[in-house]
Amino acid sequence: MLKPLGDRVIVSVEDEEEKTVGGIVLASNAKEKPTTGKVVAAGPGATNHHGDVVPLTVKVDDNVMFDKYSGTNVSYDGADYLVLHEKDLLAIVE
């Protein structure tokens, strides 16, 4: 598995529903970019100006909401992930 550095997290993105409420199937270019996913790996945290590591707020298995156009898409071992800084996370979904 990938191990993120610093304040980065790796998220497995949840695919959005491909149909509208009325049952119309959407083309891939018409779908909204997903904004929720599950944290599959988390770095140790950011280093502050004193050199201390500040641990992350999120942990593995948290469901999170993130900015629509943030992060970097990566493929690893046949799966697609999104690598984000913790600051790009908006909320933990409970």
C-alpha positions in Angstrom: 0.0 0.0 0.0 1.0 3.6 -0.5 2.2 5.5 2.6 1.6 9.3 2.4 4.1 11.8 3.7 3.5 14.8 6.0 -0.1 16.0 6.2 -1.3 14.0 3.2 -4.1 11.4 3.1 -5.0 8.9 0.5 -8.7 8.6 -0.3 -10.6 5.9 -2.1 -13.2 8.0 -4.0 -16.8 6.9 -4.0 -18.4 6.8 -7.4 -21.4 9.0 -7.8 -24.8 7.6 -9.0 -24.9 7.3 -12.8 -28.7 8.0 -13.0 -30.7 11.0 -12.2 -33.8 10.9 -10.0 -35.9 10.4 -13.1 -33.9 7.4 -14.2 -31.9 9.1 -16.9 -28.4 7.6 -17.4 -25.8 10.3 -17.4 -22.8 10.4 -19.8 -19.4 10.3 -18.0 -18.6 13.9 -19.0 -22.0 15.2 -17.6 -21.5 13.6 -14.1 -20.3 15.8 -11.2 -16.8 15.0 -9.9 -17.2 13.0 -6.6 -16.5 14.9 -3.4 -16.7 12.1 -0.8 -14.5 9.1 -0.1 -12.9 6.8 2.5 -9.4 7.5 4.0 -7.3 4.4 3.2 -3.9 5.8 4.4 -2.8 8.9 6.4 0.6 10.5 6.9 2.1 11.2 10.3 1.1 14.9 10.2 2.6 18.3 9.3 5.7 19.7 11.0 5.2 23.1 12.7 7.8 25.9 12.8 9.2 24.4 16.1 9.9 21.1 14.3 7.1 19.2 16.2 4.8 16.9 14.2 1.2 17.9 14.5 -0.9 14.8 14.1 -3.7 14.6 11.5 -7.4 15.0 12.6 -8.5 12.2 10.3 -7.6 8.6 10.5 -7.9 5.5 8.3 -11.5 4.4 7.6 -12.9 7.9 8.1 -15.4 8.9 5.5 -14.5 12.4 4.4 -15.8 15.2 2.2 -13.2 17.2 0.1 -12.9 20.1 -2.3 -14.2 19.1 -5.8 -11.1 20.0 -7.7 -8.4 19.3 -5.1 -5.8 16.5 -4.9 -3.9 14.4 -7.3 -5.3 11.3 -8.9 -3.1 8.2 -8.7 -3.4 4.6 -9.7 -1.7 1.9 -7.7 -2.1 -1.9 -7.9 -5.1 -1.6 -10.1 -7.1 0.8 -8.0 -7.6 4.6 -8.3 -7.0 6.9 -5.4 -6.9 10.6 -4.6 -3.9 12.1 -2.6 -4.9 15.2 -0.7 -3.5 17.5 1.9 -5.5 17.6 5.1 -6.3 21.2 4.5 -8.3 20.1 1.4 -10.7 18.0 3.5 -13.9 19.8 4.4 -15.5 17.4 6.9 -15.6 13.9 8.4 -18.9 12.3 7.4 -20.5 10.4 10.3 
